[in-house]
């Protein structure tokens, strides 16, 4: 009886013992799925995620930076508590439409992949405050992004934009926009002047120069423009 009581006490203490722990082993995480809130699998040479990742029902933070993923399992997009998802530096050709199911997502990092577009469903992330899609092959954004009213920081550097996307000019909380190293970038919509909350606009190494920069400075007097 004493042994049973001891085991019960140990089991009751497990959640507290793992509270706040950052797991760094997928095997360990899947062995105790309900206890995992943060999982860091950076630079693990992972080529495929198991469908069992859906069992991490309390996961809030997932870092998959620097792996070799070419696709993502459907189970990943059932993790309703996920707030932070980092997919930087993989080999992803696309972000699945199911990304729109992650309604609590606040930060999404998809830079250094092989993306030519973002899915329309990205506009279904009402809590998204930060988006990093740098170093891809993007030249446009979905119109649905107009619904990302909480978005405050966007990094679109090192892409193939010709113009600053007009859809961004509806985002009243946008404070920082990085469009640098878009070598073809030379245009911007007049509605850019609507972004009066913008405090940083990076257009370094683009074709927005001279009189255009002066115009932007007049439109956005409280914004630091990096040229």
C-alpha positions in Angstrom: 0.0 0.0 0.0 2.8 2.4 0.9 4.5 1.7 -2.5 1.2 2.5 -4.3 0.8 5.7 -2.5 4.4 6.7 -3.3 3.8 6.0 -7.0 0.6 8.1 -7.0 2.4 11.0 -5.4 5.2 10.8 -8.0 2.7 10.8 -10.8 0.9 13.8 -9.4 4.2 15.7 -9.2 5.1 15.0 -12.8 3.3 18.0 -14.4 5.0 20.4 -12.0 8.4 18.8 -12.5 8.1 19.4 -16.3 6.4 22.8 -16.2 8.3 25.2 -18.4 10.8 22.6 -19.6 12.0 22.9 -23.1 12.1 19.4 -24.7 14.9 18.9 -27.2 14.2 15.2 -28.1 11.2 14.3 -30.2 11.3 10.7 -28.8 11.2 12.0 -25.3 8.4 14.4 -26.1 6.2 11.8 -27.7 6.8 9.5 -24.7 5.0 12.0 -22.4 3.0 14.1 -24.9 0.6 15.8 -22.5 3.5 17.4 -20.5 5.1 19.1 -23.5 4.6 22.8 -24.0 7.9 23.7 -25.7 9.8 21.6 -28.2 13.1 22.7 -29.7 14.2 20.5 -32.6 16.7 23.0 -34.2 19.4 21.5 -36.4 18.4 17.8 -36.0 18.6 16.8 -39.6 15.0 15.9 -39.6 13.6 15.0 -43.0 10.1 14.0 -41.9 7.9 14.6 -38.9 5.7 11.8 -37.6 1.9 12.1 -37.7 2.1 11.4 -33.9 3.1 15.0 -33.3 -0.6 15.6 -33.1 -0.4 14.0 -29.6 1.4 17.0 -28.2 -1.9 18.6 -27.4 -0.5 21.2 -25.0 2.3 22.3 -27.3 2.7 26.1 -27.4 6.1 26.6 -28.9 7.7 24.5 -31.7 11.2 25.3 -33.3 12.1 23.3 -36.4 14.8 25.6 -37.6 17.6 24.1 -39.8 16.2 20.8 -40.7 15.4 19.1 -44.1 11.7 19.1 -44.1 10.0 19.1 -47.5 6.5 18.6 -46.2 4.5 18.9 -42.9 2.2 16.3 -41.4 -1.5 17.1 -41.1 -1.3 16.4 -37.4 0.9 19.5 -36.9 -2.1 21.7 -37.7 -4.3 20.2 -35.1 -2.2 21.6 -32.3 -4.7 24.3 -31.2 -2.6 25.7 -28.4 0.4 26.5 -30.7 1.6 30.1 -30.4 5.0 30.0 -31.9 6.0 28.0 -35.0 9.5 28.3 -36.5 10.1 26.5 -39.8 13.1 28.6 -40.9 15.8 27.0 -43.1 14.1 23.9 -44.3 13.2 22.9 -47.9 9.5 23.6 -47.9 8.0 24.4 -51.3 4.7 25.4 -49.7 2.9 26.1 -46.5 -0.2 23.9 -46.3 -3.7 25.5 -46.3 -4.2 23.9 -42.9 -2.0 26.6 -41.3 -5.2 28.6 -41.0 -6.4 26.1 -38.3 -3.8 27.4 -35.8 -6.1 30.1 -34.4 -3.8 30.9 -31.5 -0.6 31.3 -33.5 1.2 34.6 -32.6 4.5 34.2 -34.4 5.3 32.4 -37.7 8.7 32.0 -39.1 9.1 30.5 -42.6 12.2 32.2 -43.9 15.0 30.4 -45.9 12.7 28.0 -47.7 11.5 27.5 -51.3 8.2 29.3 -51.1 6.8 31.0 -54.1 3.6 32.0 -52.4 1.8 32.1 -49.0 -1.5 30.3 -48.7 -4.8 32.3 -48.7 -5.5 30.6 -45.3 -2.8 32.6 -43.6 -5.4 35.3 -43.3 -7.2 33.1 -40.8 -4.7 33.7 -38.0 -6.3 36.5 -36.0 -3.7 36.6 -33.3 -0.6 36.7 -35.5 1.7 39.5 -34.5 4.9 38.6 -36.3 5.6 37.0 -39.7 9.1 36.3 -41.0 9.1 35.1 -44.6 12.5 36.3 -45.6 14.7 34.6 -48.2 12.1 32.9 -50.3 10.8 33.6 -53.9 7.7 35.6 -53.0 6.5 38.4 -55.4 3.0 38.9 -54.0 0.9 38.3 -50.9 -2.7 36.9 -50.6 -5.4 39.5 -50.3 -6.6 37.6 -47.2 -3.8 39.1 -45.2 -5.9 42.2 -44.8 -7.6 40.3 -41.9 -4.3 40.1 -39.9 -5.2 43.1 -37.8 -2.9 42.2 -35.0 0.2 42.0 -37.2 3.0 44.3 -36.0 6.2 43.0 -37.6 6.8 41.6 -41.1 10.1 40.5 -42.7 9.9 40.1 -46.4 13.5 40.7 -47.2 15.4 38.8 -49.9 12.4 38.0 -52.0 11.3 39.1 -55.5 8.8 41.8 -54.9 8.5 44.6 -57.5 6.2 46.7 -55.3 5.4 46.9 -51.6 2.2 44.9 -51.4 -0.9 47.1 -51.1 -2.6 44.6 -48.8 -0.1 45.6 -46.1 -1.3 49.2 -46.0 -4.5 48.1 -44.3 -2.6 46.8 -41.3 -3.1 49.6 -38.8 -0.9 48.0 -36.1 2.1 47.4 -38.4 5.2 48.9 -36.7 8.1 47.3 -38.7 8.3 46.3 -42.3 11.5 44.9 -43.8 11.5 44.9 -47.7 15.3 45.1 -48.0 17.3 43.2 -50.6 14.3 42.9 -53.0 16.4 43.8 -55.9 13.5 44.5 -58.2 11.5 46.6 -55.7 10.9 50.0 -57.2 7.2 50.7 -56.5 4.9 51.4 -53.6 1.2 52.2 -53.3 -0.1 55.6 -52.3 -2.0 53.9 -49.5 1.3 53.3 -47.8 0.8 56.8 -46.2 -2.0 55.1 -44.2 0.5 53.3 -42.1 0.9 56.0 -39.5 1.9 53.4 -36.8 4.9 52.3 -38.8 8.1 53.1 -37.1 10.6 51.2 -39.2 10.7 50.7 -43.0 13.8 48.9 -44.4 14.2 49.4 -48.1 18.0 48.9 -48.3 19.3 47.6 -51.6 16.1 48.1 -53.5 15.4 50.4 -56.4 13.4 52.8 -54.3 15.8 55.8 -54.3 16.1 59.5 -54.6 12.8 61.5 -54.9 10.8 58.4 -53.9 12.6 58.2 -50.5 11.9 61.9 -49.9 8.2 61.3 -50.7 8.1 58.4 -48.2 9.6 60.5 -45.5 6.9 63.1 -46.1 4.2 60.5 -45.9 5.6 58.7 -42.9 7.2 61.4 -40.7 7.4 59.3 -37.6 9.0 56.3 -39.4 12.7 55.5 -39.6 13.5 54.6 -43.2 16.6 52.5 -43.7 18.1 53.1 -47.2 
